């Protein structure tokens, strides 16, 4: 069943103030979904909410730090109290933490895990009992191709995204038959402020946040368990690495997929 064809849908979107989250909120609002916008940037949330409402959509901005479990709990409880139910939870908040392993410290990993892993785990855990009780809903986590194939200099980011990927893989299987479904999205490089200072090779060119949002919508409509965006080159790298690790490493070096910080 195509969830987005139903009426009176409510979606929580974290990291909604910019990038993929913002584009996804706009895409869902155009389909009549009441979007609950979560981010630390209250000003950006208010601006987005006004834009959605001006276009005839429905939006509720709720300032939320996803690394604070109490704030996430409040977000979910207030959404249910105001709107009655939650049909979609799209966990998108993220931070790009980059650096050579020998030059990184444990704090870099803790910061990455706080946002990129626990920042998704908290909303998923808070929403899950509600959806299981209704036997309806979809949980979406935005991971990264980095969550399938680690790239040099991305260890803190990769560690968190691999953790999220593994969690979602187990969750998807455990939810079978419950009426609740789980989807993991694996974008490649995306043209957002998060990696604005990163220069990447043409073979790994940055795609638009809107393209990822369209992919998220398509994955929801088609009940996909996983979706890699763009499909061809990242999928080839993932499969090549899974079959032969050193070949995947060689491709990474050949195309310099790690990119280069412009400030360097």
KAUR-V100782 format. One line per field, one symbol per residue. phi: phi as a letter, one per 30 degrees, with the letter a starting at -180 (. if undefined). burial: # if it has 16 or more other C-alpha atoms within 10 Angstrom, else .. A space follows every 10 residues. Layout:
# KAUR-V100782
phi = ???
burial = ???
This chain:
# KAUR-V100782
phi = .dedddchdb bcbciddahd dddddddddd ciddccccad dddddddddd ddddcjcbab dbdbcddcdd ddddeddddd ddcjabcbbc cbeabccble edccbedddd dddecdcddc dedddddeed dddchakbcb cccaeddcbd ceiceddded ddddeddddd eedddeicjc bbbccbdddb dbedbdcccb dddbddcddd ddeddddddd dchddbbcbd ddddddddde dddaeddddd dddechddib dddd
burial = ..##....## ########## #########. .######### ##.###.### .#....#### #######.#. ###.###.#. ....###### #####.##.. .......##. ########## ####.###.# #....##### ########## ########## #####..##. ##.......# ########## #...#..### ...#.##.## #######.## ..#.###### ...##.##.# #......##. .#...###.. ....
